[in-house]
Amino acid sequence: MPRYDGILLDLFGTLVLAEPERLPVVRIGATSVRTTLGSVGDLLAAYAPGVTPEAFWHALAGVSEEMNQRRQREHVEEPSRERFRRALARVGCDAEACRDGGAALARAHHRALAAATVLPPSHAALLDELRPRHRLAIVSNFDDTGAVFEILHRHGVLGKVEAVVVSESLGLRKPHPLTVQTALRMLDVPAEAALLVGDTFSEDIAAAHAAGVDAAWIDRDARGLPPGSRGPRFVLGTLPELARVLD
């Protein structure tokens, strides 16, 4: 069993979990939807007077889908403020309102998201167990670097890791190998002495393979490997199982 000097952890869905029930509810047509837009009503009224939350929700959903398609094709990351800027433009805001409002709405959106995250006690305990023996890094696909640091600070993680790599700051996202390679350089750990842990096979495990590092996949729902895929070194049911396989 190789000894891993560096452990690279995905953030959302791996280390930190979302609790959508903490998000406010907005009525979209005949459906009640939990969304951060329930927290930005005053800002929306200021930057897009007369535009209803439902109309903005549809505009934002359309822009998000377009950006997501580009992400999947090119593995690029565009800032969240750009997503909100484009949505404001789509509902008829002028250029200045779109620019300023995009930044303001993105900030409020991420504050609401951060409040809906949780670090399970077993995950926090795992970090404390790993720290004496391994160099730790966070490697996250996310469209707002500041929001990632806010979430890490909120849950007391910043002081437990040596490096944080966020796709928005690079302009590229997993599975692009640069995300992993950047973390390895920051830790000063060679690829053969690192393990990447994540829950999204097409992003985390593919990025590990592309960068030449071992991978541990959290198959929380016991879906099994995608057909024809190259498997990771380890398959876990939960993150705390990582301690067992490392031992």
C-alpha positions, -999 to +999 in steps of 0.1 A: +000+000+000+016+033-010+019+060+016+002+092+006+019+124+016-008+146+001-046+141+004-067+163-020-103+166-009-132+178-030-154+202-011-191+201-020-207+167-016-175+153-002-162+173+028-191+197+032-227+187+026-257+208+015-290+210+034-314+224+008-342+225+034-324+255+049-330+275+017-360+298+014-390+288-007-400+307-038-432+300-058-425+292-094-457+287-113-476+260-093-445+247-077-427+257-045-389+257-051-362+260-025-337+286-039-314+313-029-335+338-048-357+339-018-329+358-001-323+384-028-357+400-032-346+435-021-316+434-044-336+422-073-361+450-069-332+475-068-314+463-099-344+450-119-375+470-109-407+453-119-391+419-126-406+392-105-385+365-087-402+339-110-392+358-142-357+361-129-356+325-119-364+314-154-338+338-169-312+325-145-320+289-152-316+295-190-282+312-185-271+285-161-279+258-186-260+275-213-229+280-191-232+244-179-231+231-214-199+251-221-184+238-188-190+202-199-175+208-234-145+229-224-140+223-187-139+261-181-152+280-151-169+314-154-176+335-123-210+334-106-212+372-110-212+367-148-241+343-146-261+368-126-250+396-149-263+377-180-296+369-163-301+405-155-294+414-191-319+388-202-347+405-182-338+439-197-314+456-173-290+482-186-253+475-187-244+493-155-272+477-135-262+443-149-226+447-139-232+460-104-263+439-098-246+408-110-219+411-084-244+420-056-268+392-064-239+367-066-227+377-032-261+374-016-267+340-034-235+326-020-242+339+015-274+319+014-257+289+000-231+290+027-258+291+054-272+259+039-240+238+043-229+216+071-197+199+081-206+166+097-188+160+130-173+127+116-158+147+087-143+172+110-128+144+131-114+128+100-095+161+092-080+161+127-070+125+123-053+130+089-035+162+096-005+148+116+003+123+088-007+140+056-006+173+039-042+184+031-057+204+003-091+214-009-097+211-047-132+225-055-152+231-086-170+263-077-178+296-095-169+319-066-135+317-048-145+340-020-176+319-012-154+288-009-132+305+016-162+318+035-176+282+038-142+268+049-140+296+075-175+291+087-168+254+094-133+258+108-116+241+079-092+268+068-068+262+096-067+225+089-056+225+053-025+238+036-038+246+002-071+256-014-077+254-052-109+268-066-119+264-103-131+300-105-096+313-097-080+292-124-107+296-151-107+258-155-125+230-136-121+193-129-116+171-148-090+194-162-057+182-147-045+217-139-068+219-109-050+189-093-016+198-105-019+233-089-028+217-056+002+193-059+026+223-065+011+242-035+017+212-013+050+203-029+039+167-032+046+146-063+017+130-081+027+095-071+024+104-034-011+120-036-046+107-033-077+127-045-110+120-028-143+130-044-179+121-049-184+130-086-169+104-109-169+124-141-151+153-124-131+141-094-120+107-105-114+118-141-093+147-129-072+123-107-066+100-137-057+130-159-032+143-134-017+108-127-028+106-090-046+078-072-083+084-065-109+074-039-145+077-051-173+082-026-201+060-041-226+072-015-257+057-033-239+024-043-244+032-080-213+013-090-187+023-116-200+039-148-199+013-177-166+011-194-149+035-170-115+031-154-120+026-117-104+045-088-080+028-064-106+029-036-144+030-035-159+044-003-194+045+010-187+076+031-159+100+036-149+087+071-141+053+056-110+070+042-092+065+075-097+028+073-083+024+038-053+046+046-046+026+077 
